[in-house]
Amino acid sequence: ALMEQIEIIKASIRAKVEHPFRVLKQQFGYVKVRYRGLKKNTAQIVTLFALSNLWMVRHKLLAMAQVRVQRA
């Protein structure tokens, strides 16, 4: 029972960490690095993760925009 609870906690943490990578690969088609330089690859990954964050909260952002439109 204790080991099962530990595995559930680990799976929960793992899911939170792996979800942005799934979005990065599936939604934005990231497969491998494009550039030779470390700076360019880092910049690309940071940009893709920023887009990934926006993708994951898009429903909240759209809901906030609709509330704002209704008030106006």
C-alpha positions in Angstrom: 0.0 0.0 0.0 2.8 2.4 0.9 4.8 1.5 -2.2 1.7 2.0 -4.4 1.2 5.5 -2.9 4.8 6.4 -3.6 4.4 5.2 -7.2 1.3 7.4 -7.6 3.2 10.4 -6.3 6.1 9.7 -8.6 3.8 9.3 -11.6 2.1 12.6 -10.8 5.4 14.4 -10.7 6.6 12.6 -13.8 3.4 13.6 -15.7 3.9 17.3 -14.8 7.5 17.3 -16.0 6.8 15.3 -19.2 3.7 17.1 -20.4 5.6 20.2 -21.7 7.9 17.9 -23.7 4.9 16.2 -25.3 3.5 19.6 -26.3 6.9 20.6 -27.7 7.2 17.5 -29.8 3.6 17.0 -30.9 2.3 20.5 -31.4 5.5 22.2 -32.5 7.2 19.3 -34.3 10.4 19.4 -32.4 12.5 16.3 -33.2 16.1 17.3 -33.1 18.3 20.4 -32.9 18.6 22.6 -36.0 21.8 24.5 -35.3 25.4 23.7 -34.5 25.8 26.4 -32.0 24.8 26.0 -28.4 23.4 29.6 -28.1 21.1 29.2 -31.1 19.8 25.8 -29.9 19.3 27.2 -26.4 17.4 30.2 -27.8 15.2 27.9 -29.9 14.4 25.6 -27.0 13.6 28.5 -24.7 11.3 30.0 -27.3 9.5 26.7 -27.9 9.0 26.1 -24.2 7.6 29.6 -23.9 5.1 28.8 -26.7 4.4 25.5 -25.0 3.5 27.3 -21.8 1.1 29.5 -23.8 -0.4 26.5 -25.5 -1.0 24.8 -22.2 -2.9 27.8 -20.7 -4.7 28.8 -23.9 -8.1 27.8 -22.5 -7.6 30.0 -19.4 -6.5 32.9 -21.6 -9.4 32.6 -23.9 -11.8 32.4 -21.0 -10.3 35.6 -19.5 -10.6 37.3 -22.9 -14.3 36.4 -23.2 -15.0 37.7 -19.7 -13.2 41.0 -20.6 -15.2 41.3 -23.8 -18.5 40.8 -22.0 -17.7 43.5 -19.5 -17.0 46.1 -22.2 
